[in-house]
Amino acid sequence: MKKVGYAEKLAKETLADFEERAMARKPFESQWQLNMNFYMGNQYSDVGFGGQVREVDKQYFWQEREIFNHIAPIVDIRLSKLSKIKPKITVFPATSEEVDVYSAKVGKRVLESVSSKMNFASKINQALKWSEICGTSFYKISWNADLGQIVALEDNGKKIKSGEVDISVCSPFEIYPDSATHENLVDCQSIIHAKAYTVQQIKQMYVMDNV
């Protein structure tokens, strides 16, 4: 009998956990897809058997199929108003001492520099659109080793960079919490971020150079 390694066991358990979460979240995903259809003008849509979004046929031959999209203009107006609100990032000192006040000022400038470099304003607008259509969106803050200045070169010529903070917008279709009943992320014990990649991207991220 073949002995299952730790990596195989972990991958199998993760995939099984993902399937359970996807099944539990299916009703929400069907509603999001229906909302997107309505926003794009596909008003004759409905959620059918199995949670699949389908087009609703005419019940009688004399029914008209004319469409005037009332939803898209409302959403676009809301997005236009919300995009004009520019949130400001600030840092408050822990105490009134001069060292803490100075540190807060430096921290604020660092945050403003990072926000400007990553074009955070456009990412806020992207998150707002997901939130207006699906009701929610997510920001993911991570450390990206492929960003920053070049600090060294490997023997094979690969560039080693200093790395920088990276903020990405995640659609609700990518986020799978351990329970759909949790209202806040802090209530979740674990979250799966499932994102589709091409085969070439996966090879670049995970396949070793000498394989």
N, C-alpha and C positions, 0 to 999 in steps of 0.2 A: 504494500500500500504506500502510495506516495505521501510523504510528510508535507503538510501545508506550512509554508514559511510564514513568518510574522507579517511581512509586507503583503502577501496574498490574503491572509486572514483579515488584515486591517482594511484592505481595499474592498473585500467582499462585504464586510460589516458596514463600511461607509456607503457603498452602493445600495445595500438593503435599507439602510436608514434614510437615504435620499429618496428611494422609491416610496417609502411610507409617508414622508413629508410631502412629496409631490401629490400623492393621492389625497391626503388630508387637505391640501391647499387648492385642489382642483376647482371647487365652487367659486373661490375668489378669482382664480385665473380666468374662468369662463366669463365672469362679470367684467373683468378688465378688457378682455377681447371684445365683448359686446359694446363696452363704452368706446373703444377705439373705432369700431365700425360705425357707431352713431356719429362720432366726431368727423369721420371721413365722408359722411353722407350716405352710408349704407343703412338707411332707416328700416328697411324691410329685413331685419335680422332678428334672430332669436336663438336662445340656447336650447338645443334639442337633446335627444337621448344620449347619455354618456358624457354630457357636458360640452359637446361640440357646438360651436356657433354655426348656424345654418341660415340660408336665405328662405324667407317665408313666401310661399307662392300665393297667388290670388285665390280667394275662396270662391269668387263668382266671376264670370267672364266679363261682366260690365264694370268691374272695379278698375279704377285708374291707378297708375303707378308713378304719378308725378311726385317729385321730391323737392322740398325746400328745406335746406339744412338750417334749422334754428339753433342747433347746439354749437357748431363751430364758431359762429360770430360771438356768441356769449363767452366761450372759453378764450377766444383770441383777445377780446376786450379785457377780460380779467387778467390775462397774462401781460397785456400791455401796461395795465395799471400797476401790477405787482413788480414788473421789471424796472419800473421807475424808482422803486424803493431800494436805496443802496445801503445795506447794513454796514456799519463800521466796526472794525475789530479794535478792541481796546484791552489793555492790561492794567489791573488795579494793583497798587503796591500792598504787600501784606501788612506793613506797619507804616508809620509816618517818618521812620528814620530815613536819612539821606541815601543810604545804600539801597534800601528797598525801593525808594522812589526812582532812583537812577536805573535800577534793574528793570523796573516796570516800563520805563521809557524805552530802554533798549529792546525789551521783549516786544513792545508794540511796533517798533520800527522793523524788527525782524519779521513779524507776522504780516505787516503791510507789504514788505518786499516779497515774501513768499506768495501772498495772495495776488500781487500784480504779475509776478513771473508765471504763475499757473493760470492766469486769466480767470480768476475765481468768479468774476461777475457773470461770465458766459455759462459757467457750470451751475451757478444758482438758477439762471434762466432755464437751463436744461432740466434741472430737478423740479422746478416749478411746473413745467409742462407735464412731466410724469405725474406729479402730485395732483394737478387739476383733472387729468383724465382718469387715473387709476386710484386716486385718493391717497397715495403715499409714494415716497421716493427715499433714497438713502445716499449718504455720503460715506465713502470709504477712505480713511486716512492710512497711508502705508509708507514704507521706506522703499524708494526705488533706487536700486544700485546702478541702474543704467543712466541716471541723470547726474548732473554736476560736472565738475572739471576733471580733466584727465590727470591722474596722479602718477600712473606707472603703466608700463607695457609688459605683457607676459612674453615668454620665449616664442610663442606662436604668433605674436603680433597683436593679440587681443588687448584692447584698451581697458584699463582699470580706472573707474571713475570714483569720485568722492561720494556720490550718492546725494539725494535730496528727498525731502518730504514730497509726497505725491497725493493729491486728492482727486478721486474719481467719483462720478455720479453713477449709481447703480439703480437700474429699473427694478420695480417690485417683482418682475418675472425672474430675476436672478437670485433673490434672497429667500432662503428656506429656513424659518425658525423651527425650533424643536416643538413648538405648539402654536397654533394659529389663534389661541385665546389670549396670548400675552399682548398687552397694550404697549409696553415699552421694551426696548432692547435689553435693558438691564435685568428684566425679568426672565430672559432666556438663558438657559444653561449652555446652549450651543447654537450656532448659526452656520448653515452651509451656504457659501456663495458659489453658485453654479453658473459658469459662463462658457459659452461656446467658443472654441478656438479651431483654427485650421490645423491640418496635420503638420504643416511647415512650422507654424508657431509653436506647437507642442515639441517638435524636435529641437527647435532653438532654445526652448526653456529647460528641457529635461534630459535630452539625449547628450551623453558625454562626447567630447570631441574625438576621443580615441575609440569609440564604438563603431 
